[in-house]
Amino acid sequence: MCRIRSYLTVHPNPNVPVPVQEPIPLQSTNVDVKVVDFVATTTITQHYKNATSDPIEAQYQFYLEDKQTVTGFSAVVDGKTIKGKIEEKEEAKNTYSDAIASGGGAYLLEQSEDDSNLFSVSVGNIPPNKEVLIKITYINELDFDYEGRLIFTIPSE
């Protein structure tokens, strides 16, 4: 089960962040699932729109269960796809911060140090009146119910 808690931070001046928490303008969510044998590959695509006149930074958290593993992360802005790459945590945070400070777009997916099932996504400097698609792909081994049928649960919170 994946539980998502979303909020955004509005930055009137991207170089001087002043966090204001408001609901993220989520337009839609699409869940694509492929099941092969006992393994499901799930891609969650979330469509956000910055309807403000200022750049915003969207941040949200989600949980994955023990048998679920993130295998892909990408963002699409203005038709351009940016695929995530694995970096050391501090290097990734520095890359993200540098891009935000310079006014560029940046995307960061990180696993919590306190809870290995908790992930945070930061989408920085979404331009005014622009849309962004965030895609997160994960795989998981499916369980069986008491009658031997496979169980798959779609995230609902």
C-alpha positions, 0 to 999 in steps of 0.5 A: 500500500502506498500512502501519499501526503502532498503539499507544496512550498511557494517561493515568491523569489526562488533564491529566497525560499519562503515556505508556505504549505498549501495543497498541491494542485494535483490534476490527475493520477494514473496507475498502470500495473503489469503482473507477470507470475507473482510480481507486479510492476506499478507505475504511478503518474501524477499530473500537477499544475502550477496555477500561480504566477510564481515558481513553486516547489512541490514536496510529498511523501509516500510509503512502500511496503517491505516487498515493494522496491522503487525502480524508476523515477522521472519528471516531464515538464514542457514535453521534456523527460528528465529521468532520475539517476542514483547518486549518493544522498549528499551529492543528490541533495547538493545537485538539487539545491544548486539547481534550485538556487540557480533558478533551474528545475530539479527533482529529488526522490529520497528514502528516509534514514529513519524509516526505510519504507518512507520516501520523499519527492521534491519537484523544484521550481515548477514554472508559473502556469506550467504542468509537470508529470511525475512518474514513480515505478516500483515492483513488488512480490504479490501475496496470496489470500487464504484461497490461493488467489493473488492479492494486489492492492492499489494505493488509495490514500 
